[in-house]
Amino acid sequence: GGATGPAKIVNRNGSIDLYNTNTEKHEIIKISTLLEMGALKITSESTIGVKLLLPIEGSEFNQFPEFQFTLLDSQLIPQGSRPTMWIFNQLIKFRDLTSSFTRVTVEEVDSGSFAFTTDARLETRIHVPSSMSKAMSTVDISKFETQGSESIQRLLEKELEPALVGFRDAFNIYVIQNSQEVEAAQLQPYK
């Protein structure tokens, strides 16, 4: 899954409706998160496509629901000291690409025991012109990258836990509604 997007219906007023099927449900959501990197605070406003892949009856590979999240658009709004914001704005104006794709899957590990797995990929490419590289030779880029990675990791841990709990709870409802051979009570709370 994940290679195709939803069919779209463009309305007369220009709005877009996403077409759902028996095995795929689609939604577009907007989220805003705060990322702190030392003296710099960055608000990320993102538009994310959400796809819920439902099990296909008789399939040995697609036995449980799967969520997929794809970054469609994002804006970064920095806050901080003038020098920090200047450096950030100089770097970000050369941002070539930011992409993100996340899958949340369920796998039965033992009879009646499940593992929830999140596989996420986040990539940002920045092209820094040679003239800018010389001007930034005194800036410790590796420190900036490390702070950024650590901040993103903290953010993911903070933001992802409630999402995984929600996914587990939705899976619990799915099991009850679909009369699987698994009792919902066997699903353990997230710790």
LODRENKOL-140968 format. One line per field, with one value per residue (C-alpha): residue in one letter; x, y, z. Coordinates in Angstrom, 3 decimals, decimal comma. Example, Ala and Ser with C-alpha at 12.3 -4.5 7.8 and 13.67 -1.06 7.14 Angstrom:
2
residu: (a s)
xx: (12,300 13,670)
yy: (-4,500 -1,060)
zz: (7,800 7,140)
***
This chain:
191
residu: (g g a t g p a k i v n r n g s i d l y n t n t e k h e i i k i s t l l e m g a l k i t s e s t i g v k l l l p i e g s e f n q f p e f q f t l l d s q l i p q g s r p t m w i f n q l i k f r d l t s s f t r v t v e e v d s g s f a f t t d a r l e t r i h v p s s m s k a m s t v d i s k f e t q g s e s i q r l l e k e l e p a l v g f r d a f n i y v i q n s q e v e a a q l q p y k)
xx: (0,000 0,867 1,797 -1,512 -3,517 -7,267 -9,523 -10,625 -13,827 -13,365 -16,549 -17,788 -16,598 -13,067 -13,188 -11,985 -13,768 -11,789 -13,355 -13,436 -13,795 -14,567 -10,844 -9,516 -10,624 -9,002 -8,883 -6,833 -5,888 -4,001 -1,772 0,436 3,395 6,126 9,747 12,353 16,000 17,967 17,110 15,047 11,378 9,766 6,054 5,401 2,000 1,410 -1,244 -1,265 -3,042 -4,319 -5,128 -6,748 -6,244 -8,828 -8,229 -9,043 -11,016 -9,025 -5,694 -2,790 -0,850 -3,504 -5,263 -5,410 -6,034 -3,082 -2,761 -0,562 0,295 1,835 3,011 1,270 2,377 4,179 5,124 7,758 7,240 10,379 10,627 13,842 16,585 17,279 20,626 19,125 16,139 18,400 20,495 17,349 15,754 18,986 19,069 15,389 15,204 17,364 15,169 14,698 12,430 10,708 8,893 7,420 5,696 4,574 2,918 1,250 0,665 -0,550 0,954 -0,213 2,885 1,245 -2,279 -4,248 -1,155 -0,429 2,464 1,825 4,661 5,316 7,678 8,417 10,584 11,293 13,613 14,603 17,023 18,722 20,913 23,451 25,202 29,000 28,964 26,735 28,916 31,905 29,900 28,691 32,089 32,036 28,621 28,758 26,304 26,719 25,575 22,558 21,769 22,124 19,876 17,348 17,352 16,994 14,166 12,332 12,786 11,327 8,455 7,704 7,781 5,447 3,055 3,181 2,212 -1,367 -1,690 -0,595 -2,990 -5,756 -4,769 -4,765 -8,215 -9,551 -8,096 -9,836 -13,165 -12,363 -11,806 -15,100 -17,079 -15,609 -15,997 -12,416 -11,322 -9,523 -11,097 -10,697 -9,738 -6,502 -5,155 -2,781 -2,707 0,206 2,946)
yy: (0,000 3,653 3,900 5,334 8,309 8,554 9,289 12,921 14,657 18,367 20,270 23,277 25,635 24,198 22,180 18,587 15,539 12,340 9,117 6,260 2,554 -0,552 -1,079 2,510 5,590 8,989 12,243 15,432 16,915 20,012 20,025 22,565 21,535 23,408 22,331 23,821 23,887 25,798 29,488 28,868 27,864 26,689 26,194 23,666 23,907 20,783 19,416 15,622 13,043 10,140 6,780 3,943 0,613 -1,899 -5,646 -7,480 -10,606 -13,724 -11,868 -13,372 -10,082 -7,518 -9,022 -5,910 -2,189 0,042 3,824 5,781 9,459 11,526 15,122 17,177 20,680 22,390 25,846 26,701 29,760 30,609 32,545 33,547 36,123 38,158 36,438 32,966 33,768 35,320 32,135 29,983 32,087 31,992 28,197 27,627 29,756 27,110 24,225 22,030 19,325 18,143 14,827 12,549 9,181 7,168 3,756 2,342 -1,389 -4,267 -7,719 -10,737 -11,985 -14,774 -16,050 -13,072 -10,880 -7,944 -5,624 -2,091 -0,786 2,729 3,162 6,817 8,575 12,295 13,946 17,572 18,554 21,928 23,293 25,759 27,856 27,955 31,678 30,911 27,974 30,293 32,788 30,002 28,402 29,500 27,899 24,378 22,664 19,270 20,807 22,317 18,924 17,125 19,623 19,344 15,533 15,445 17,992 16,032 12,802 14,435 15,846 12,467 10,719 13,336 13,483 9,829 8,236 9,620 8,676 5,088 4,884 6,107 3,545 0,766 1,847 2,009 -1,443 -2,687 -1,399 -2,954 -6,357 -6,113 -4,984 -7,627 -10,545 -11,665 -14,723 -12,339 -10,951 -7,200 -7,546 -9,262 -6,003 -4,520 -0,789 1,204 1,689)
zz: (0,000 -0,052 -3,720 -4,844 -3,730 -3,425 -6,343 -6,191 -7,090 -7,817 -7,028 -8,996 -6,239 -6,489 -3,263 -3,404 -2,022 -1,550 -2,777 -0,275 -1,088 0,960 1,586 1,712 3,649 3,057 4,979 4,954 8,316 9,409 12,474 14,170 16,340 18,174 17,739 20,088 19,007 21,613 21,304 18,175 18,328 15,106 14,620 11,884 10,246 8,183 5,880 6,011 3,897 5,973 4,435 6,367 4,626 5,755 5,664 2,472 3,199 2,359 2,048 3,953 3,842 4,728 7,766 9,963 9,452 8,574 8,776 6,367 6,741 3,923 4,261 1,576 2,553 5,406 6,543 9,138 11,341 13,372 16,650 18,386 18,531 15,402 14,664 15,146 12,948 10,308 10,103 10,036 7,279 5,259 5,490 4,910 1,788 0,109 1,259 -1,779 -0,436 2,700 2,612 5,217 5,126 8,162 8,461 11,570 11,301 13,448 13,515 15,476 17,309 19,307 19,385 20,669 21,214 18,896 18,134 16,871 14,703 13,486 10,550 9,784 7,233 7,353 4,881 4,402 1,675 1,773 -0,998 0,397 -2,277 -2,085 -1,192 1,781 2,835 3,184 5,241 7,525 8,051 11,706 12,355 13,772 11,397 13,094 16,392 14,589 12,994 16,341 18,130 15,303 15,379 19,168 19,056 16,380 18,374 21,534 19,497 17,921 21,295 22,766 19,801 18,757 22,060 22,048 18,358 19,072 22,019 19,705 17,074 19,687 20,917 17,339 16,705 19,862 18,476 15,097 16,744 18,638 15,564 13,279 15,698 15,276 17,232 19,537 22,657 22,909 26,570 25,504 24,049 26,574 27,369 25,949 28,542)
***
